[in-house]
Amino acid sequence: MSHRRHPADLTVRELLTRIDALAPFRLAEEWDNVGLLVGEHTAPATRVLAALDLRDHVVDEAVRTDCDVVLTHHPVVFPAISAVTDADAAGRLVLEAARRGIAVIAAHTNLDAAAGGLNDIMAALLGMSGLRPLVASGEGALTGLGRIGDMDGTLAEVVRRTEEAFGAEAVSGIVGDGAMPVTRVAVCTGSGGGLIGDARRADADVYITGDLKYHDADRAAGMGLVCAAHGAVETECLRQWITGNADSLGVPIRLAEAGTDPWWGRPA
């Protein structure tokens, strides 16, 4: 496959370097799959479309808007695929992106863990202060999974702030008395049920994260829980990250028009 490159264009490799400077790929969890997943390092990167997931309509939008790179949060190749064929959805998407000459880059748990990444943005949107990682990465005091910080109020006020930041339907479940006092809050974008124990050990009064399960309430044991919609939280945080880092990336970038969250909320 040949590519024409204008002298002012970035290459995919150069774009990867700029993403790495903002959200180092080494911060990704061992089980994750980040970086360039589809495409050629030497291809031009002239316009970038960002989305939580790679979907058919995301590829179509990239083609329609002349974007030659799609930056996703969730990796399309995850945890791995043994073959790239049209027999499954992931294989079909990889084939279609390659056929259209679109590079696909994933920035997942590295973008969650980075200083100024999605967890910091989530905490900032909720009005938290005195932030530190819930689980330190060992790569610096400001990096790691989740965040914990200060927020004065009640559980009911924490819920209200979550709905104001991420939408009226962003909260799908609450554990705890709405009148309970709150001074310390833990957050994690995406699916953070595995960090409930870390939130408790950090003396969080409330933990806000997505995809919580029935028995997670028992594991919380007296700590308030707010189940925040995975897609709503990460979409808004990704939008904020793009806005704040477009200049550093050095290439036109915007969020996909159509959402990719498979959970649509309440019926009309």
SVG drawing of the C-alpha trace seen along z (x, -y; Angstrom):
<svg xmlns="http://www.w3.org/2000/svg" viewBox="-41 -24 50 42">
<polyline fill="none" stroke="black" stroke-width="0.4" points="0.0,0.0 1.4,-3.4 0.7,-6.7 1.2,-10.3 2.5,-12.5 2.6,-16.3 5.8,-17.6 3.8,-19.1 1.9,-15.9 2.7,-13.8 3.3,-10.1 1.4,-7.5 4.7,-6.8 5.1,-10.5 1.5,-10.7 2.2,-7.6 5.2,-9.4 3.0,-12.4 0.4,-10.3 3.1,-8.5 4.3,-11.8 0.9,-12.5 -0.2,-9.0 2.9,-6.7 2.0,-3.3 4.2,-1.7 1.5,-2.7 -0.9,-0.2 -1.9,2.8 -0.2,6.1 -3.4,7.5 -4.2,4.5 -3.5,4.0 -2.5,0.5 -0.6,-1.4 -0.9,-0.8 -3.3,2.1 -4.1,1.6 -2.1,-0.1 1.4,-1.3 3.8,-3.4 4.9,-5.3 1.4,-6.2 0.3,-9.9 -1.7,-11.1 -3.5,-14.1 -6.8,-14.0 -7.8,-11.9 -11.3,-10.7 -11.5,-9.6 -14.1,-7.2 -14.5,-4.9 -14.8,-1.9 -14.2,-0.9 -17.6,-0.3 -18.8,-0.2 -20.2,-3.7 -17.0,-5.0 -15.0,-3.6 -17.7,-5.1 -17.4,-8.5 -13.6,-8.4 -13.9,-7.8 -16.6,-10.5 -14.5,-13.1 -11.2,-12.2 -9.7,-11.0 -6.8,-8.5 -6.4,-7.6 -9.0,-6.4 -7.9,-6.8 -10.0,-4.5 -10.0,-4.1 -11.1,-0.4 -8.8,1.8 -10.5,3.5 -8.0,6.4 -8.6,7.5 -7.2,9.4 -6.1,11.1 -7.6,12.7 -6.1,15.8 -7.2,14.8 -8.3,11.7 -11.2,12.9 -14.8,11.9 -16.0,14.6 -16.3,12.3 -17.0,8.6 -13.5,7.7 -11.9,9.3 -14.4,7.6 -13.6,4.2 -9.9,4.7 -10.2,5.8 -12.5,2.8 -10.1,0.3 -7.1,1.8 -9.0,1.9 -9.9,-1.8 -6.4,-2.8 -7.3,-3.8 -4.8,-3.3 -6.3,-2.4 -4.5,-3.3 -5.7,-2.3 -4.9,-4.3 -6.7,-2.5 -5.4,-2.0 -2.4,-4.1 -4.7,-7.0 -6.7,-6.2 -3.5,-6.1 -1.6,-9.1 -1.3,-12.4 -4.0,-14.6 -5.6,-11.5 -9.2,-10.3 -9.2,-9.6 -7.9,-13.1 -10.5,-14.6 -13.3,-12.6 -12.2,-13.8 -11.9,-17.4 -15.4,-17.3 -16.8,-16.2 -15.0,-19.0 -12.6,-16.9 -9.4,-18.3 -6.1,-17.0 -6.0,-14.2 -3.7,-11.2 -3.8,-7.8 -5.9,-5.1 -3.4,-2.5 0.0,-4.0 1.8,-2.9 5.4,-3.1 6.1,-5.5 5.6,-8.7 3.5,-10.1 0.8,-11.4 0.2,-8.2 -1.9,-5.1 -5.3,-3.6 -8.2,-5.5 -8.1,-8.7 -8.9,-9.6 -9.4,-13.1 -11.5,-15.5 -15.1,-16.4 -17.3,-17.8 -21.0,-17.1 -23.4,-14.2 -23.8,-11.1 -26.9,-12.7 -24.8,-15.7 -22.1,-13.3 -24.8,-11.7 -26.1,-15.1 -22.6,-16.2 -22.1,-12.9 -25.4,-13.5 -24.5,-17.1 -21.0,-16.1 -22.0,-13.1 -25.8,-13.3 -29.0,-12.8 -29.0,-9.0 -25.3,-8.5 -26.1,-7.0 -27.6,-3.6 -27.3,-2.5 -26.5,-3.8 -25.5,-2.1 -25.7,-4.0 -27.8,-6.6 -28.2,-9.8 -27.7,-11.9 -24.3,-10.2 -21.5,-12.8 -18.7,-12.6 -15.2,-14.1 -13.2,-11.6 -14.2,-10.2 -12.6,-7.6 -13.2,-7.3 -12.3,-5.1 -13.4,-5.5 -14.8,-2.4 -15.1,0.9 -13.5,0.3 -15.2,3.0 -11.8,4.6 -10.6,1.6 -13.3,1.6 -10.8,3.0 -8.3,0.3 -11.0,-2.4 -11.8,-1.0 -8.1,-0.9 -7.8,-4.5 -10.7,-5.4 -13.0,-6.6 -16.5,-7.5 -17.8,-6.9 -16.5,-5.1 -17.7,-6.1 -17.1,-3.7 -18.9,-1.7 -20.2,1.8 -20.7,2.7 -22.3,6.0 -24.8,7.2 -22.4,8.5 -20.1,5.5 -22.4,3.8 -21.4,6.4 -17.7,6.0 -18.0,2.3 -19.1,3.0 -20.3,-0.5 -18.7,-2.5 -21.1,-4.3 -21.1,-3.2 -22.2,-5.1 -22.5,-3.1 -21.8,-5.5 -22.5,-4.6 -19.2,-3.4 -19.9,-4.9 -21.2,-8.3 -18.3,-8.9 -15.6,-7.9 -17.1,-9.7 -17.2,-13.0 -13.7,-12.5 -12.3,-11.6 -14.0,-14.7 -12.3,-16.9 -8.9,-15.2 -9.1,-15.8 -10.0,-19.5 -7.2,-20.0 -4.5,-18.2 -5.2,-18.9 -2.3,-21.4 0.1,-18.9 -1.0,-16.2 -0.4,-18.6 -3.1,-17.2 -6.8,-18.0 -8.7,-15.6 -12.4,-15.4 -14.8,-13.0 -17.0,-10.8 -20.5,-12.1 -22.3,-8.9 -21.8,-7.2 -20.5,-3.6 -22.0,-2.7 -24.1,0.5 -26.3,-0.5 -28.7,-3.1 -30.3,-4.0 -34.0,-4.3 -36.4,-3.8 -38.3,-6.9"/>
</svg>
